[in-house]
């Protein structure tokens, strides 16, 4: 399951692309320094966008911890969406790629193959997520679903990558948006081996 993702998306691009879908981005904690990062791992800080309840058509861009401690103290970094309805705490996780790992073709190797997935038709995307306040502060997790045809050869689950046209629906607490929690159709993701 996705435990490493990439985000090289700059602030101006985020602001402009949200503006194109009629969402004004605010920075309630100040303008963040979003440096390009090839590996964002569990417990690292990542950029999320979440709705601003007091201002329709506006969303806040924040940096938060990826994962919160679960009941057994293991990090909750992925969360099954199957059959669930998320009425609050929704967020969009800013990314331009995510990784999956498979066993090495050489059975004597202790390393794994690393595969990078990117959108075929867009330079960056958002992952459906949820956030909550925890004993480590506010943190987010990625929602998962059954694998689509592009991911199935590599893993039996996949994160929910949203179409750009669906970002506002995911942020709208009055829209159940349950139908958005599905895999992408074949050919939506490019994959390349990076290790």
Buried (B, 14 or more C-beta within 10 A) or exposed (E): BBBBBBBBBEBEBBBEBBEEEEBEBEEEEEEEEBEEBEEBBBBBBBBBBBBBEEEEEBBBBBBBBBBBBEEEEEBBBBBEBEEEEBEEBBBBBBBBBBBBBEEEEEEEEEEEBBBBBBBEEBEBBBBBBBBEEBEEEBBBBBBBBBBBEBBBEBBEBBBBBBBBEBBBBBBEBEBEBEEBBEBBEEEBBEBEEEE
